[in-house]
């Protein structure tokens, strides 16, 4: 605040030599507060078309693509390569004709010359090599090098896919899973030597196609994540016998791939919270770890998921336990890990069980039939029903089953709707694990120390291009925003609205506009100003107590806001322990006999003033201390000037 005031003084003295400008400045309000939500052309078109609207619920004409995959994949450990073939049935539920499709070939990020963010592959490969494409049986030219060598490819179709019809894309491909010691960033290393594989983004995916932007052609650059269609996966995975396969979905053929012993052990998993060993460290190879044979085909089916990931190893230990989903019943939690790494999974079962049960209660019941933790070089990544995680990230990665696996956000563009919401729910989960109420005080205020950084992209800026503050934009800022929201409407109201949002957009694809309109309606408030400053700008509130004066029985607290973001005015007033009785104020609530919280709505700033005279009409009792924003919810560059008298502030520091 001191530095900023000095800067403002120097600006004023510069302006002072230009009288015309000075007049213009003093004539206009010092702060123009924007109170509406900016609309882009994409959301405006969607609103005109009735697919989205200002209720924040799916519009009457809402539609989304569905893609159903049937895949046969074979892993060859000697060449570390997956060879796959299969079909995707594309259900074009919308009113738009498709003359082309876009395929996501994310493994092209392992090619030598592809653009990347802060990610370094463990190994350079040929990327995703598509060997055959056909649409409704008619061969389609395979472009072996997608234009500009990117992670997605536009495929021209022999005949367009009509609105509200389906088409079947056949494809064949192979891709090598990168390994080695030098990978940096998630998803850049997918195997350990030739004995453990964690295939992800391992098949050509039909890109997202929606009412907002048509085909999603955001490149996969590494750090930012995905945006996928929902659909059904029917996947057969061919691996050497003795290798255990885990993955998205439910295993369809246990009698073909598991031993009778393993199947018997599995049958007891849902009976208690104990951890059952399905395949132990000493059970190795065909006939012991799995059914006998030379190779086995593991068949998985998953309904209504937006991706499919799996893992396999020459020697996995397999353990399982259960979580009891409120209103639904028990579901299995599986864990597959290398025998020497059991210590990393010692607490994984209890952490994951807590996460599944707590988040089910918080937002909406866990919708899937199982969850699996997979060991490997990727130890902090999420897929439907699968987390590549040990106990370290188990709570966070499990939370991703709600977003993006249930509420299908565009993680590439708006990572905050994925990682940011996740960080917020992790705070609530951690408090619950420790048996106390969550404390979101202080978080909102912290943003004041970041606001103004030239590197910070606004949250609405495409996270794929967020730069060095990607982590802050995508992960850290959202809990700060929701801390401030709780400071305005109450934390339980935020949780309740978020829960309704989760249920409303279950297995659908909300945009940020849907979210903010939904929250406004669920909370019964016009929070346009709140969303505008948090999502579209990098501004803060920067409040302070300027002075406190008493005249008769009225005490006036002069509150100032130097930032562009407004906030309600919340004061804690400490009275002398004795004296004349306290008169009630309609906007005050007593915390105890000598402490009151007094609140004025954000509207007091909408006229443009930068100072507000908060009148305290409690009678003649002496006021000893006043604190602005006692919950520390509103972004503030310098919180030390929020206390009167100032020496109290100095003493607190
Ligand atoms: Zn995450």
Boltz pocket constraint, residues with backbone or C-beta under 6 A from the ligand:
constraints:
  - pocket:
      binder: B
      contacts: [[A, 380], [A, 396], [A, 397], [A, 400], [A, 419], [A, 422]]
      max_distance: 6.0
